[in-house]
Amino acid sequence: MSSVPERIPPTYIAVLIPVAAAINIVGGYIVTALHLPVFLDMIGTCVVAWVLGPWWGVLTGVVTNLGLALLVNPVYLPFAACNAIGALVWGYGLKIGLTKDFPRLLFLGIISAFVITSMAVPIYVFVFGGATGHFADIMTAVYLQMGAQLWVAVFSSNILSSLADKILAVFLAVPIVQALPPMLRYRVEITKQPPMKVVMYTIIGIVIGVALAAGFVIATAK
């Protein structure tokens, strides 16, 4: 008879969600303070979406952006929708087997980047006029000077940052999940590669993702 419970105890859920949100908030703070070209505010969301399910991931994403809006910068608040949609993509991505090996994880990271960027661009344009103070705004300005329309400029700059960020989030979530107690991760089917291979795959994935984004941007600019 198996000693593994059918459901994760509520106490584990009550601990994991705020810890994951705290990881996201710290990541978002670092990005804001150092003006990095990524976001780092969805790693914990990915972990929760895999371990507890997509809708718990949505809750984690909303809590994250509320915290970031209060503690770091109010511009984070409307982007709670992006954190939430990322949780759904990652959570349901696991359910259909997109976390079992490196190629599928990379595909999941790329798909999530495009979905989240598609959600983010209208927020950038309608709420903030195309700029929020993120590093990507520099690229947006460059594309605008090249004659691109605002929507194209915002999408092109954001997808470059988002591809690197979401691939990084997916591959960083792997060792975090692997380090969790068996009671939390026993139902999570993710690649069992050792940490060093995960690091190597992360670097390769980011390079591939950014190269794809650069190709897209160049093709769009022509």
N, C-alpha and C positions, 0 to 999 in steps of 0.2 A: 504493500500500500504506500503511495507516495506521500511524503511529508510536506510537499509544496502546496500552499493554500490555493484555492481556486481564485481568490480575489486578493489584491494587495491591501493590507491593513490601512484604515483611514489615517492612522498616525504617520505612516510612511508618506502618504499623499500630502498631509499637512506640513511635513518637513521639506519634502522635495520641491514643491512649488515655490515657496519663498526663497529657498536656496538657489534654485535655478533663476528666478527673477533677479536675485542679487548679483549673480554672475553676469547676467545681461546688463544690469545697471552699471556695474563696474566697467564692463567693456565699453558701454556707451560714453561713460565719463572719460575714459582714457582717450577714446577717439576725439571727443570734443576738446579735451585739454591739449592734445598733441596734433590736432588737425590731420589725422590719418586719412588715407584715401579709401578706407573701408568703413564698416559700421559696428561690428562686434557686439550687437545687442540682441542676437537671436540664438546664440549657442545653447543657452539654457532652455529656450523654447523647443529646440530640436530634441534635446535630451528628454524633456517631459512628454513631448508628442510621441516619441518612440516607446518610452517606458510605461506611461499611464494612458496614452491614447490621444488622438488629435484634439479633442475638445478640452481636455485638461491642458494641452499645449496652448490652446486659444486663451484660456484663463491666465496662464503664465505670461503670454504676450501682452495681454491687456494690463495686468499688474505691472509688468516691466515698463510700459510706456507711461503709465500713471506715475510711477516712481521717477522715471527720467524727467517727466514734465515738471514735477515738483522739486527735484533735487539738482537737475542739470540745466535744462532749457525747455521752456514751454512748447517749442516747436515740435517736440517729440509726441505730443498728445494725439494729433490726428493720425500719426503713423502707427497707432495701435492696430489699425485695420491691416497694415502690412505684416505686422508680427503675427496677427491672428491667421491671415491667409497662409503664411509660411508654416504655421503649426498644422494646418489642414493638409497642405501638400506633403509635408514630411510624415505626418501620422498615417495618412492613407497610403503614402508611398511605401512605408514599411509593410502595411497590410497586403500589398500586391507584390511584395518581394524585391523592392528596389534598394534594399540595404544589404543584400547577401554577399556581394563581392565588389571589387573596386570599380569595374565599368558601370555597374548599375548605380553605385553611390555617386559616381561622377555625373551620370545622367540625371539623377535626382537633384544634385546641386545645381546643375545647369537649368533644369526645368523650373526649380523653385526661384532661381534668380529672375528668369523672364516673367514668371507669374507675379512675383512680388514687385518687380519694377513696373509692370503694367498697372498694378494697384497704386504704386507710389506716384507715378507721373501726374495723374489728375490732381493729387493733393499738392504736389509741388506747384503746378500751374495755377489752379483755381484758388488755393488757400494762401500760397506764399508768392505768387507771381513768378515762379520759376527758380527761386533761390532761397536757401535756408541757412547759409553760412557754412555748409559742409564743403569739404575739399572738392567734391565733384562740381561745385559751382564754377570753379576756374575753367573746367572743360566746357561747361555750358556756355560761358562767356566767349570762349574761343570759337565754338560752333556757331554762335550767333553772329560773330564778326565775319565768319566765313559765308554768311548768308542763309544759314539754316533757319527754318521755322522754329518757334519756341518749343513746340511739342517734340519735334525731332531732336533739338539740341538737348533738352532735358532728358529724354529717353536715352540718347546716345551716351551722355556723360554718366547717367545713373547705372546703365547696364554694365559699364566697365567696372565700376566699384562693386556693384551687386554680384556679378559673377565671381569675382575674387572672394567677396565676403561670404556668400552662401556656400561655395565649395569649401571654404575654410571652416564654416560653421558645421557642415555635415561631417567633415573628417575629424574635427576636434571633438565632436559629440561622441564619436566611436570609442576612444579610450576612456572617456568619462563614463559611458554606459558600461564598458567592460569592468570598470573599477567599482561599480555599485554592488551591494550585497546580492547574492543569488535570488533572494525573495523578490527583488525589484526587477531583475533582468532576465528571469528564466523564460519569459515568453517573447523576448526581443530577439528576432532573427537578424543579426548583423554580422558582418565579416569578422572573423576571429584572427585577423592578422596581428602580429606583435606590434608594440608601439612604434618602433623605428620604421617599420614598413608603412605604418599609417602616416607618419611624418613625411616619408618619401612620397607616398601617394598624394598627400595633401599638396605638396609642392608641385608635383606633376599636374595634378588636377587644376590648380590655380593657373599655371602656365597655359594649359590647354584652354581653360575657360576665358582667360584674358585675350588669348590669341583669337578665339572665336568672336569675342566681342569687338576686338579691334577690326577684324575683317568685316563684321556687320557695320560698324561705324564708317569705315572707309567706303564700303559699298553704298551706304546711305548718303554720304556726303557728295558722291559723284553726281 
